[in-house]
Amino acid sequence: MTYAVPENPATASHADLDVLAEQLGRAPRGVAGIAARCVCGRPLVVRTLPRLPDGTPFPTTYYLTHPGAVIAASTLETSGLMREMTERLAQDEALAAAYRAAHESYLADREELGHVEEIDGISAGGMPTRVKCLHVLMAHALARPGVNPLGDEVLALAAPMWRRDRCTC
């Protein structure tokens, strides 16, 4: 299946907003753009404003929307992977440094969309010291490949269940 992607793939079209509503089961909020797309062109990850239209601060800049990816992340979360990754951060200085750099990158990406004092310095997914949400890490890795080492690991571990290079829309 091929999907009509806007000229700028990061732009969210009206069709994208319809797909997001279908994927989320609700109207999308605070959409700044599409951060990653399926090979068919449909949204995988939405880039969200740091303050939602109702005024709520929202630290999750990269929000995973594709149902197959969401299920894969949820399945991995039940395996104890978050605890294992957090333990590795405490033991591996190089991994911890790379994860801190991913946190700083995440903050910079969000700051491009606007400054929200209430969430200043707070990224998402537990960064920079722990892992508390694989969905966030996967979304970050899909939006910014190679930036988040644990997000890249989550994508690799999800591959038997879901892969970016194979459409399951």
Chimera marker file (.cmm) of the C-alpha trace (Angstrom):
<marker_set name="trace">
<marker id="1" x="0.000" y="0.000" z="0.000" r="1" g="1" b="0" radius="0.5"/>
<marker id="2" x="1.327" y="3.452" z="-0.874" r="1" g="1" b="0" radius="0.5"/>
<marker id="3" x="0.345" y="6.557" z="1.004" r="1" g="1" b="0" radius="0.5"/>
<marker id="4" x="0.477" y="10.121" z="-0.372" r="1" g="1" b="0" radius="0.5"/>
<marker id="5" x="3.282" y="11.799" z="1.580" r="1" g="1" b="0" radius="0.5"/>
<marker id="6" x="3.430" y="15.619" z="1.646" r="1" g="1" b="0" radius="0.5"/>
<marker id="7" x="6.247" y="17.256" z="-0.327" r="1" g="1" b="0" radius="0.5"/>
<marker id="8" x="8.070" y="17.770" z="2.982" r="1" g="1" b="0" radius="0.5"/>
<marker id="9" x="7.820" y="14.388" z="4.765" r="1" g="1" b="0" radius="0.5"/>
<marker id="10" x="8.133" y="16.068" z="8.180" r="1" g="1" b="0" radius="0.5"/>
<marker id="11" x="4.954" y="18.073" z="7.558" r="1" g="1" b="0" radius="0.5"/>
<marker id="12" x="1.733" y="16.615" z="8.914" r="1" g="1" b="0" radius="0.5"/>
<marker id="13" x="-0.986" y="16.705" z="6.254" r="1" g="1" b="0" radius="0.5"/>
<marker id="14" x="-4.721" y="16.426" z="6.921" r="1" g="1" b="0" radius="0.5"/>
<marker id="15" x="-4.451" y="12.796" z="5.784" r="1" g="1" b="0" radius="0.5"/>
<marker id="16" x="-1.642" y="12.248" z="8.322" r="1" g="1" b="0" radius="0.5"/>
<marker id="17" x="-3.827" y="13.659" z="11.090" r="1" g="1" b="0" radius="0.5"/>
<marker id="18" x="-6.578" y="11.223" z="10.070" r="1" g="1" b="0" radius="0.5"/>
<marker id="19" x="-4.098" y="8.322" z="10.195" r="1" g="1" b="0" radius="0.5"/>
<marker id="20" x="-2.825" y="9.472" z="13.596" r="1" g="1" b="0" radius="0.5"/>
<marker id="21" x="-6.382" y="9.583" z="14.936" r="1" g="1" b="0" radius="0.5"/>
<marker id="22" x="-6.922" y="6.040" z="13.635" r="1" g="1" b="0" radius="0.5"/>
<marker id="23" x="-3.638" y="4.821" z="15.152" r="1" g="1" b="0" radius="0.5"/>
<marker id="24" x="-4.188" y="6.494" z="18.522" r="1" g="1" b="0" radius="0.5"/>
<marker id="25" x="-7.926" y="5.909" z="18.787" r="1" g="1" b="0" radius="0.5"/>
<marker id="26" x="-8.369" y="9.619" z="19.585" r="1" g="1" b="0" radius="0.5"/>
<marker id="27" x="-7.691" y="13.000" z="18.033" r="1" g="1" b="0" radius="0.5"/>
<marker id="28" x="-3.962" y="13.779" z="17.974" r="1" g="1" b="0" radius="0.5"/>
<marker id="29" x="-2.875" y="16.727" z="20.141" r="1" g="1" b="0" radius="0.5"/>
<marker id="30" x="-0.099" y="19.239" z="19.655" r="1" g="1" b="0" radius="0.5"/>
<marker id="31" x="1.218" y="17.790" z="16.395" r="1" g="1" b="0" radius="0.5"/>
<marker id="32" x="4.305" y="19.671" z="15.199" r="1" g="1" b="0" radius="0.5"/>
<marker id="33" x="5.031" y="17.224" z="12.383" r="1" g="1" b="0" radius="0.5"/>
<marker id="34" x="5.814" y="13.654" z="11.458" r="1" g="1" b="0" radius="0.5"/>
<marker id="35" x="9.217" y="12.576" z="12.762" r="1" g="1" b="0" radius="0.5"/>
<marker id="36" x="9.338" y="9.139" z="11.109" r="1" g="1" b="0" radius="0.5"/>
<marker id="37" x="7.311" y="7.336" z="8.457" r="1" g="1" b="0" radius="0.5"/>
<marker id="38" x="6.670" y="3.755" z="7.453" r="1" g="1" b="0" radius="0.5"/>
<marker id="39" x="8.075" y="2.627" z="4.117" r="1" g="1" b="0" radius="0.5"/>
<marker id="40" x="4.524" y="3.099" z="2.783" r="1" g="1" b="0" radius="0.5"/>
<marker id="41" x="4.556" y="6.745" z="3.935" r="1" g="1" b="0" radius="0.5"/>
<marker id="42" x="2.177" y="6.535" z="6.911" r="1" g="1" b="0" radius="0.5"/>
<marker id="43" x="3.261" y="8.053" z="10.243" r="1" g="1" b="0" radius="0.5"/>
<marker id="44" x="5.333" y="5.977" z="12.679" r="1" g="1" b="0" radius="0.5"/>
<marker id="45" x="6.331" y="8.760" z="15.073" r="1" g="1" b="0" radius="0.5"/>
<marker id="46" x="4.718" y="12.133" z="15.612" r="1" g="1" b="0" radius="0.5"/>
<marker id="47" x="6.722" y="15.165" z="16.745" r="1" g="1" b="0" radius="0.5"/>
<marker id="48" x="4.702" y="16.842" z="19.481" r="1" g="1" b="0" radius="0.5"/>
<marker id="49" x="4.777" y="20.407" z="20.774" r="1" g="1" b="0" radius="0.5"/>
<marker id="50" x="6.161" y="20.824" z="24.298" r="1" g="1" b="0" radius="0.5"/>
<marker id="51" x="2.917" y="22.493" z="25.388" r="1" g="1" b="0" radius="0.5"/>
<marker id="52" x="-0.381" y="20.955" z="24.299" r="1" g="1" b="0" radius="0.5"/>
<marker id="53" x="-3.203" y="23.212" z="23.065" r="1" g="1" b="0" radius="0.5"/>
<marker id="54" x="-4.931" y="22.970" z="26.471" r="1" g="1" b="0" radius="0.5"/>
<marker id="55" x="-1.790" y="24.369" z="28.150" r="1" g="1" b="0" radius="0.5"/>
<marker id="56" x="-0.473" y="21.086" z="29.544" r="1" g="1" b="0" radius="0.5"/>
<marker id="57" x="3.336" y="20.748" z="29.443" r="1" g="1" b="0" radius="0.5"/>
<marker id="58" x="4.231" y="17.675" z="27.353" r="1" g="1" b="0" radius="0.5"/>
<marker id="59" x="7.841" y="16.415" z="27.539" r="1" g="1" b="0" radius="0.5"/>
<marker id="60" x="7.411" y="13.580" z="25.006" r="1" g="1" b="0" radius="0.5"/>
<marker id="61" x="8.609" y="15.213" z="21.797" r="1" g="1" b="0" radius="0.5"/>
<marker id="62" x="8.763" y="11.944" z="19.857" r="1" g="1" b="0" radius="0.5"/>
<marker id="63" x="5.576" y="9.909" z="20.308" r="1" g="1" b="0" radius="0.5"/>
<marker id="64" x="5.328" y="6.395" z="18.871" r="1" g="1" b="0" radius="0.5"/>
<marker id="65" x="2.032" y="5.962" z="16.997" r="1" g="1" b="0" radius="0.5"/>
<marker id="66" x="2.296" y="2.934" z="14.709" r="1" g="1" b="0" radius="0.5"/>
<marker id="67" x="0.249" y="0.109" z="16.291" r="1" g="1" b="0" radius="0.5"/>
<marker id="68" x="2.730" y="-2.629" z="15.377" r="1" g="1" b="0" radius="0.5"/>
<marker id="69" x="5.644" y="-0.694" z="16.847" r="1" g="1" b="0" radius="0.5"/>
<marker id="70" x="3.623" y="0.131" z="19.973" r="1" g="1" b="0" radius="0.5"/>
<marker id="71" x="2.805" y="-3.564" z="20.480" r="1" g="1" b="0" radius="0.5"/>
<marker id="72" x="6.457" y="-4.537" z="19.998" r="1" g="1" b="0" radius="0.5"/>
<marker id="73" x="7.610" y="-1.957" z="22.571" r="1" g="1" b="0" radius="0.5"/>
<marker id="74" x="4.907" y="-3.071" z="25.008" r="1" g="1" b="0" radius="0.5"/>
<marker id="75" x="5.923" y="-6.716" z="24.604" r="1" g="1" b="0" radius="0.5"/>
<marker id="76" x="9.573" y="-5.867" z="25.284" r="1" g="1" b="0" radius="0.5"/>
<marker id="77" x="8.576" y="-3.871" z="28.366" r="1" g="1" b="0" radius="0.5"/>
<marker id="78" x="7.027" y="-6.993" z="29.894" r="1" g="1" b="0" radius="0.5"/>
<marker id="79" x="10.348" y="-8.852" z="29.566" r="1" g="1" b="0" radius="0.5"/>
<marker id="80" x="12.247" y="-6.864" z="32.209" r="1" g="1" b="0" radius="0.5"/>
<marker id="81" x="14.326" y="-5.110" z="29.568" r="1" g="1" b="0" radius="0.5"/>
<marker id="82" x="13.923" y="-1.664" z="31.175" r="1" g="1" b="0" radius="0.5"/>
<marker id="83" x="15.407" y="-2.887" z="34.477" r="1" g="1" b="0" radius="0.5"/>
<marker id="84" x="18.253" y="-4.619" z="32.639" r="1" g="1" b="0" radius="0.5"/>
<marker id="85" x="19.055" y="-1.494" z="30.601" r="1" g="1" b="0" radius="0.5"/>
<marker id="86" x="18.975" y="0.703" z="33.715" r="1" g="1" b="0" radius="0.5"/>
<marker id="87" x="21.416" y="-1.665" z="35.435" r="1" g="1" b="0" radius="0.5"/>
<marker id="88" x="23.730" y="-1.499" z="32.404" r="1" g="1" b="0" radius="0.5"/>
<marker id="89" x="23.698" y="2.314" z="32.578" r="1" g="1" b="0" radius="0.5"/>
<marker id="90" x="25.048" y="2.101" z="36.128" r="1" g="1" b="0" radius="0.5"/>
<marker id="91" x="27.842" y="-0.294" z="35.071" r="1" g="1" b="0" radius="0.5"/>
<marker id="92" x="28.898" y="0.950" z="31.625" r="1" g="1" b="0" radius="0.5"/>
<marker id="93" x="30.328" y="4.481" z="31.611" r="1" g="1" b="0" radius="0.5"/>
<marker id="94" x="30.471" y="4.697" z="27.817" r="1" g="1" b="0" radius="0.5"/>
<marker id="95" x="26.836" y="3.639" z="27.480" r="1" g="1" b="0" radius="0.5"/>
<marker id="96" x="25.813" y="6.100" z="30.207" r="1" g="1" b="0" radius="0.5"/>
<marker id="97" x="27.670" y="8.919" z="28.434" r="1" g="1" b="0" radius="0.5"/>
<marker id="98" x="26.015" y="8.090" z="25.101" r="1" g="1" b="0" radius="0.5"/>
<marker id="99" x="22.608" y="7.963" z="26.798" r="1" g="1" b="0" radius="0.5"/>
<marker id="100" x="23.253" y="11.368" z="28.429" r="1" g="1" b="0" radius="0.5"/>
<marker id="101" x="24.138" y="12.712" z="24.974" r="1" g="1" b="0" radius="0.5"/>
<marker id="102" x="20.844" y="11.304" z="23.647" r="1" g="1" b="0" radius="0.5"/>
<marker id="103" x="19.054" y="13.116" z="26.488" r="1" g="1" b="0" radius="0.5"/>
<marker id="104" x="20.761" y="16.401" z="25.539" r="1" g="1" b="0" radius="0.5"/>
<marker id="105" x="19.847" y="15.868" z="21.877" r="1" g="1" b="0" radius="0.5"/>
<marker id="106" x="16.228" y="15.206" z="22.852" r="1" g="1" b="0" radius="0.5"/>
<marker id="107" x="16.115" y="18.427" z="24.887" r="1" g="1" b="0" radius="0.5"/>
<marker id="108" x="17.607" y="20.417" z="21.993" r="1" g="1" b="0" radius="0.5"/>
<marker id="109" x="15.054" y="18.968" z="19.558" r="1" g="1" b="0" radius="0.5"/>
<marker id="110" x="12.205" y="19.919" z="21.896" r="1" g="1" b="0" radius="0.5"/>
<marker id="111" x="13.613" y="23.402" z="22.515" r="1" g="1" b="0" radius="0.5"/>
<marker id="112" x="13.406" y="24.021" z="18.742" r="1" g="1" b="0" radius="0.5"/>
<marker id="113" x="9.622" y="23.764" z="19.164" r="1" g="1" b="0" radius="0.5"/>
<marker id="114" x="9.442" y="26.154" z="22.112" r="1" g="1" b="0" radius="0.5"/>
<marker id="115" x="10.559" y="26.596" z="25.688" r="1" g="1" b="0" radius="0.5"/>
<marker id="116" x="8.352" y="25.312" z="28.492" r="1" g="1" b="0" radius="0.5"/>
<marker id="117" x="9.729" y="26.172" z="31.919" r="1" g="1" b="0" radius="0.5"/>
<marker id="118" x="7.882" y="23.378" z="33.751" r="1" g="1" b="0" radius="0.5"/>
<marker id="119" x="9.712" y="20.673" z="31.784" r="1" g="1" b="0" radius="0.5"/>
<marker id="120" x="13.048" y="22.434" z="31.287" r="1" g="1" b="0" radius="0.5"/>
<marker id="121" x="15.811" y="19.832" z="31.563" r="1" g="1" b="0" radius="0.5"/>
<marker id="122" x="13.378" y="16.895" z="31.594" r="1" g="1" b="0" radius="0.5"/>
<marker id="123" x="13.414" y="14.704" z="28.521" r="1" g="1" b="0" radius="0.5"/>
<marker id="124" x="11.426" y="11.464" z="28.364" r="1" g="1" b="0" radius="0.5"/>
<marker id="125" x="11.683" y="7.739" z="28.819" r="1" g="1" b="0" radius="0.5"/>
<marker id="126" x="13.791" y="8.066" z="31.979" r="1" g="1" b="0" radius="0.5"/>
<marker id="127" x="16.737" y="9.739" z="30.262" r="1" g="1" b="0" radius="0.5"/>
<marker id="128" x="19.453" y="10.400" z="31.263" r="1" g="1" b="0" radius="0.5"/>
<marker id="129" x="19.818" y="8.046" z="34.250" r="1" g="1" b="0" radius="0.5"/>
<marker id="130" x="17.287" y="5.246" z="33.835" r="1" g="1" b="0" radius="0.5"/>
<marker id="131" x="14.986" y="3.519" z="31.357" r="1" g="1" b="0" radius="0.5"/>
<marker id="132" x="11.277" y="3.785" z="32.096" r="1" g="1" b="0" radius="0.5"/>
<marker id="133" x="9.580" y="3.716" z="28.669" r="1" g="1" b="0" radius="0.5"/>
<marker id="134" x="10.693" y="1.693" z="25.663" r="1" g="1" b="0" radius="0.5"/>
<marker id="135" x="8.057" y="3.386" z="23.487" r="1" g="1" b="0" radius="0.5"/>
<marker id="136" x="9.869" y="6.713" z="23.913" r="1" g="1" b="0" radius="0.5"/>
<marker id="137" x="13.258" y="5.176" z="23.221" r="1" g="1" b="0" radius="0.5"/>
<marker id="138" x="11.961" y="3.451" z="20.103" r="1" g="1" b="0" radius="0.5"/>
<marker id="139" x="10.308" y="6.664" z="18.889" r="1" g="1" b="0" radius="0.5"/>
<marker id="140" x="13.529" y="8.617" z="19.460" r="1" g="1" b="0" radius="0.5"/>
<marker id="141" x="15.548" y="6.010" z="17.568" r="1" g="1" b="0" radius="0.5"/>
<marker id="142" x="13.101" y="6.038" z="14.644" r="1" g="1" b="0" radius="0.5"/>
<marker id="143" x="13.102" y="9.837" z="14.497" r="1" g="1" b="0" radius="0.5"/>
<marker id="144" x="16.847" y="10.261" z="15.051" r="1" g="1" b="0" radius="0.5"/>
<marker id="145" x="18.676" y="7.040" z="14.047" r="1" g="1" b="0" radius="0.5"/>
<marker id="146" x="22.025" y="6.573" z="15.743" r="1" g="1" b="0" radius="0.5"/>
<marker id="147" x="21.441" y="9.181" z="18.474" r="1" g="1" b="0" radius="0.5"/>
<marker id="148" x="19.996" y="7.012" z="21.248" r="1" g="1" b="0" radius="0.5"/>
<marker id="149" x="21.990" y="3.796" z="21.802" r="1" g="1" b="0" radius="0.5"/>
<marker id="150" x="19.295" y="2.144" z="23.915" r="1" g="1" b="0" radius="0.5"/>
<marker id="151" x="16.592" y="3.191" z="21.460" r="1" g="1" b="0" radius="0.5"/>
<marker id="152" x="18.598" y="1.596" z="18.671" r="1" g="1" b="0" radius="0.5"/>
<marker id="153" x="18.839" y="-1.580" z="20.791" r="1" g="1" b="0" radius="0.5"/>
<marker id="154" x="15.082" y="-1.593" z="21.316" r="1" g="1" b="0" radius="0.5"/>
<marker id="155" x="14.558" y="-1.373" z="17.548" r="1" g="1" b="0" radius="0.5"/>
<marker id="156" x="16.914" y="-4.298" z="17.012" r="1" g="1" b="0" radius="0.5"/>
<marker id="157" x="15.191" y="-6.364" z="19.707" r="1" g="1" b="0" radius="0.5"/>
<marker id="158" x="11.775" y="-5.511" z="18.250" r="1" g="1" b="0" radius="0.5"/>
<marker id="159" x="12.775" y="-6.725" z="14.771" r="1" g="1" b="0" radius="0.5"/>
<marker id="160" x="11.258" y="-10.223" z="15.121" r="1" g="1" b="0" radius="0.5"/>
<marker id="161" x="7.908" y="-8.556" z="15.947" r="1" g="1" b="0" radius="0.5"/>
<marker id="162" x="8.057" y="-5.308" z="13.949" r="1" g="1" b="0" radius="0.5"/>
<marker id="163" x="10.520" y="-3.682" z="11.544" r="1" g="1" b="0" radius="0.5"/>
<marker id="164" x="10.628" y="-0.220" z="10.048" r="1" g="1" b="0" radius="0.5"/>
<marker id="165" x="11.614" y="-1.541" z="6.618" r="1" g="1" b="0" radius="0.5"/>
<marker id="166" x="8.529" y="-3.760" z="6.251" r="1" g="1" b="0" radius="0.5"/>
<marker id="167" x="5.054" y="-2.237" z="6.016" r="1" g="1" b="0" radius="0.5"/>
<marker id="168" x="2.432" y="-3.701" z="8.311" r="1" g="1" b="0" radius="0.5"/>
<marker id="169" x="-0.038" y="-0.827" z="8.064" r="1" g="1" b="0" radius="0.5"/>
<link id1="1" id2="2" r="1" g="1" b="0" radius="0.2"/>
<link id1="2" id2="3" r="1" g="1" b="0" radius="0.2"/>
<link id1="3" id2="4" r="1" g="1" b="0" radius="0.2"/>
<link id1="4" id2="5" r="1" g="1" b="0" radius="0.2"/>
<link id1="5" id2="6" r="1" g="1" b="0" radius="0.2"/>
<link id1="6" id2="7" r="1" g="1" b="0" radius="0.2"/>
<link id1="7" id2="8" r="1" g="1" b="0" radius="0.2"/>
<link id1="8" id2="9" r="1" g="1" b="0" radius="0.2"/>
<link id1="9" id2="10" r="1" g="1" b="0" radius="0.2"/>
<link id1="10" id2="11" r="1" g="1" b="0" radius="0.2"/>
<link id1="11" id2="12" r="1" g="1" b="0" radius="0.2"/>
<link id1="12" id2="13" r="1" g="1" b="0" radius="0.2"/>
<link id1="13" id2="14" r="1" g="1" b="0" radius="0.2"/>
<link id1="14" id2="15" r="1" g="1" b="0" radius="0.2"/>
<link id1="15" id2="16" r="1" g="1" b="0" radius="0.2"/>
<link id1="16" id2="17" r="1" g="1" b="0" radius="0.2"/>
<link id1="17" id2="18" r="1" g="1" b="0" radius="0.2"/>
<link id1="18" id2="19" r="1" g="1" b="0" radius="0.2"/>
<link id1="19" id2="20" r="1" g="1" b="0" radius="0.2"/>
<link id1="20" id2="21" r="1" g="1" b="0" radius="0.2"/>
<link id1="21" id2="22" r="1" g="1" b="0" radius="0.2"/>
<link id1="22" id2="23" r="1" g="1" b="0" radius="0.2"/>
<link id1="23" id2="24" r="1" g="1" b="0" radius="0.2"/>
<link id1="24" id2="25" r="1" g="1" b="0" radius="0.2"/>
<link id1="25" id2="26" r="1" g="1" b="0" radius="0.2"/>
<link id1="26" id2="27" r="1" g="1" b="0" radius="0.2"/>
<link id1="27" id2="28" r="1" g="1" b="0" radius="0.2"/>
<link id1="28" id2="29" r="1" g="1" b="0" radius="0.2"/>
<link id1="29" id2="30" r="1" g="1" b="0" radius="0.2"/>
<link id1="30" id2="31" r="1" g="1" b="0" radius="0.2"/>
<link id1="31" id2="32" r="1" g="1" b="0" radius="0.2"/>
<link id1="32" id2="33" r="1" g="1" b="0" radius="0.2"/>
<link id1="33" id2="34" r="1" g="1" b="0" radius="0.2"/>
<link id1="34" id2="35" r="1" g="1" b="0" radius="0.2"/>
<link id1="35" id2="36" r="1" g="1" b="0" radius="0.2"/>
<link id1="36" id2="37" r="1" g="1" b="0" radius="0.2"/>
<link id1="37" id2="38" r="1" g="1" b="0" radius="0.2"/>
<link id1="38" id2="39" r="1" g="1" b="0" radius="0.2"/>
<link id1="39" id2="40" r="1" g="1" b="0" radius="0.2"/>
<link id1="40" id2="41" r="1" g="1" b="0" radius="0.2"/>
<link id1="41" id2="42" r="1" g="1" b="0" radius="0.2"/>
<link id1="42" id2="43" r="1" g="1" b="0" radius="0.2"/>
<link id1="43" id2="44" r="1" g="1" b="0" radius="0.2"/>
<link id1="44" id2="45" r="1" g="1" b="0" radius="0.2"/>
<link id1="45" id2="46" r="1" g="1" b="0" radius="0.2"/>
<link id1="46" id2="47" r="1" g="1" b="0" radius="0.2"/>
<link id1="47" id2="48" r="1" g="1" b="0" radius="0.2"/>
<link id1="48" id2="49" r="1" g="1" b="0" radius="0.2"/>
<link id1="49" id2="50" r="1" g="1" b="0" radius="0.2"/>
<link id1="50" id2="51" r="1" g="1" b="0" radius="0.2"/>
<link id1="51" id2="52" r="1" g="1" b="0" radius="0.2"/>
<link id1="52" id2="53" r="1" g="1" b="0" radius="0.2"/>
<link id1="53" id2="54" r="1" g="1" b="0" radius="0.2"/>
<link id1="54" id2="55" r="1" g="1" b="0" radius="0.2"/>
<link id1="55" id2="56" r="1" g="1" b="0" radius="0.2"/>
<link id1="56" id2="57" r="1" g="1" b="0" radius="0.2"/>
<link id1="57" id2="58" r="1" g="1" b="0" radius="0.2"/>
<link id1="58" id2="59" r="1" g="1" b="0" radius="0.2"/>
<link id1="59" id2="60" r="1" g="1" b="0" radius="0.2"/>
<link id1="60" id2="61" r="1" g="1" b="0" radius="0.2"/>
<link id1="61" id2="62" r="1" g="1" b="0" radius="0.2"/>
<link id1="62" id2="63" r="1" g="1" b="0" radius="0.2"/>
<link id1="63" id2="64" r="1" g="1" b="0" radius="0.2"/>
<link id1="64" id2="65" r="1" g="1" b="0" radius="0.2"/>
<link id1="65" id2="66" r="1" g="1" b="0" radius="0.2"/>
<link id1="66" id2="67" r="1" g="1" b="0" radius="0.2"/>
<link id1="67" id2="68" r="1" g="1" b="0" radius="0.2"/>
<link id1="68" id2="69" r="1" g="1" b="0" radius="0.2"/>
<link id1="69" id2="70" r="1" g="1" b="0" radius="0.2"/>
<link id1="70" id2="71" r="1" g="1" b="0" radius="0.2"/>
<link id1="71" id2="72" r="1" g="1" b="0" radius="0.2"/>
<link id1="72" id2="73" r="1" g="1" b="0" radius="0.2"/>
<link id1="73" id2="74" r="1" g="1" b="0" radius="0.2"/>
<link id1="74" id2="75" r="1" g="1" b="0" radius="0.2"/>
<link id1="75" id2="76" r="1" g="1" b="0" radius="0.2"/>
<link id1="76" id2="77" r="1" g="1" b="0" radius="0.2"/>
<link id1="77" id2="78" r="1" g="1" b="0" radius="0.2"/>
<link id1="78" id2="79" r="1" g="1" b="0" radius="0.2"/>
<link id1="79" id2="80" r="1" g="1" b="0" radius="0.2"/>
<link id1="80" id2="81" r="1" g="1" b="0" radius="0.2"/>
<link id1="81" id2="82" r="1" g="1" b="0" radius="0.2"/>
<link id1="82" id2="83" r="1" g="1" b="0" radius="0.2"/>
<link id1="83" id2="84" r="1" g="1" b="0" radius="0.2"/>
<link id1="84" id2="85" r="1" g="1" b="0" radius="0.2"/>
<link id1="85" id2="86" r="1" g="1" b="0" radius="0.2"/>
<link id1="86" id2="87" r="1" g="1" b="0" radius="0.2"/>
<link id1="87" id2="88" r="1" g="1" b="0" radius="0.2"/>
<link id1="88" id2="89" r="1" g="1" b="0" radius="0.2"/>
<link id1="89" id2="90" r="1" g="1" b="0" radius="0.2"/>
<link id1="90" id2="91" r="1" g="1" b="0" radius="0.2"/>
<link id1="91" id2="92" r="1" g="1" b="0" radius="0.2"/>
<link id1="92" id2="93" r="1" g="1" b="0" radius="0.2"/>
<link id1="93" id2="94" r="1" g="1" b="0" radius="0.2"/>
<link id1="94" id2="95" r="1" g="1" b="0" radius="0.2"/>
<link id1="95" id2="96" r="1" g="1" b="0" radius="0.2"/>
<link id1="96" id2="97" r="1" g="1" b="0" radius="0.2"/>
<link id1="97" id2="98" r="1" g="1" b="0" radius="0.2"/>
<link id1="98" id2="99" r="1" g="1" b="0" radius="0.2"/>
<link id1="99" id2="100" r="1" g="1" b="0" radius="0.2"/>
<link id1="100" id2="101" r="1" g="1" b="0" radius="0.2"/>
<link id1="101" id2="102" r="1" g="1" b="0" radius="0.2"/>
<link id1="102" id2="103" r="1" g="1" b="0" radius="0.2"/>
<link id1="103" id2="104" r="1" g="1" b="0" radius="0.2"/>
<link id1="104" id2="105" r="1" g="1" b="0" radius="0.2"/>
<link id1="105" id2="106" r="1" g="1" b="0" radius="0.2"/>
<link id1="106" id2="107" r="1" g="1" b="0" radius="0.2"/>
<link id1="107" id2="108" r="1" g="1" b="0" radius="0.2"/>
<link id1="108" id2="109" r="1" g="1" b="0" radius="0.2"/>
<link id1="109" id2="110" r="1" g="1" b="0" radius="0.2"/>
<link id1="110" id2="111" r="1" g="1" b="0" radius="0.2"/>
<link id1="111" id2="112" r="1" g="1" b="0" radius="0.2"/>
<link id1="112" id2="113" r="1" g="1" b="0" radius="0.2"/>
<link id1="113" id2="114" r="1" g="1" b="0" radius="0.2"/>
<link id1="114" id2="115" r="1" g="1" b="0" radius="0.2"/>
<link id1="115" id2="116" r="1" g="1" b="0" radius="0.2"/>
<link id1="116" id2="117" r="1" g="1" b="0" radius="0.2"/>
<link id1="117" id2="118" r="1" g="1" b="0" radius="0.2"/>
<link id1="118" id2="119" r="1" g="1" b="0" radius="0.2"/>
<link id1="119" id2="120" r="1" g="1" b="0" radius="0.2"/>
<link id1="120" id2="121" r="1" g="1" b="0" radius="0.2"/>
<link id1="121" id2="122" r="1" g="1" b="0" radius="0.2"/>
<link id1="122" id2="123" r="1" g="1" b="0" radius="0.2"/>
<link id1="123" id2="124" r="1" g="1" b="0" radius="0.2"/>
<link id1="124" id2="125" r="1" g="1" b="0" radius="0.2"/>
<link id1="125" id2="126" r="1" g="1" b="0" radius="0.2"/>
<link id1="126" id2="127" r="1" g="1" b="0" radius="0.2"/>
<link id1="127" id2="128" r="1" g="1" b="0" radius="0.2"/>
<link id1="128" id2="129" r="1" g="1" b="0" radius="0.2"/>
<link id1="129" id2="130" r="1" g="1" b="0" radius="0.2"/>
<link id1="130" id2="131" r="1" g="1" b="0" radius="0.2"/>
<link id1="131" id2="132" r="1" g="1" b="0" radius="0.2"/>
<link id1="132" id2="133" r="1" g="1" b="0" radius="0.2"/>
<link id1="133" id2="134" r="1" g="1" b="0" radius="0.2"/>
<link id1="134" id2="135" r="1" g="1" b="0" radius="0.2"/>
<link id1="135" id2="136" r="1" g="1" b="0" radius="0.2"/>
<link id1="136" id2="137" r="1" g="1" b="0" radius="0.2"/>
<link id1="137" id2="138" r="1" g="1" b="0" radius="0.2"/>
<link id1="138" id2="139" r="1" g="1" b="0" radius="0.2"/>
<link id1="139" id2="140" r="1" g="1" b="0" radius="0.2"/>
<link id1="140" id2="141" r="1" g="1" b="0" radius="0.2"/>
<link id1="141" id2="142" r="1" g="1" b="0" radius="0.2"/>
<link id1="142" id2="143" r="1" g="1" b="0" radius="0.2"/>
<link id1="143" id2="144" r="1" g="1" b="0" radius="0.2"/>
<link id1="144" id2="145" r="1" g="1" b="0" radius="0.2"/>
<link id1="145" id2="146" r="1" g="1" b="0" radius="0.2"/>
<link id1="146" id2="147" r="1" g="1" b="0" radius="0.2"/>
<link id1="147" id2="148" r="1" g="1" b="0" radius="0.2"/>
<link id1="148" id2="149" r="1" g="1" b="0" radius="0.2"/>
<link id1="149" id2="150" r="1" g="1" b="0" radius="0.2"/>
<link id1="150" id2="151" r="1" g="1" b="0" radius="0.2"/>
<link id1="151" id2="152" r="1" g="1" b="0" radius="0.2"/>
<link id1="152" id2="153" r="1" g="1" b="0" radius="0.2"/>
<link id1="153" id2="154" r="1" g="1" b="0" radius="0.2"/>
<link id1="154" id2="155" r="1" g="1" b="0" radius="0.2"/>
<link id1="155" id2="156" r="1" g="1" b="0" radius="0.2"/>
<link id1="156" id2="157" r="1" g="1" b="0" radius="0.2"/>
<link id1="157" id2="158" r="1" g="1" b="0" radius="0.2"/>
<link id1="158" id2="159" r="1" g="1" b="0" radius="0.2"/>
<link id1="159" id2="160" r="1" g="1" b="0" radius="0.2"/>
<link id1="160" id2="161" r="1" g="1" b="0" radius="0.2"/>
<link id1="161" id2="162" r="1" g="1" b="0" radius="0.2"/>
<link id1="162" id2="163" r="1" g="1" b="0" radius="0.2"/>
<link id1="163" id2="164" r="1" g="1" b="0" radius="0.2"/>
<link id1="164" id2="165" r="1" g="1" b="0" radius="0.2"/>
<link id1="165" id2="166" r="1" g="1" b="0" radius="0.2"/>
<link id1="166" id2="167" r="1" g="1" b="0" radius="0.2"/>
<link id1="167" id2="168" r="1" g="1" b="0" radius="0.2"/>
<link id1="168" id2="169" r="1" g="1" b="0" radius="0.2"/>
</marker_set>
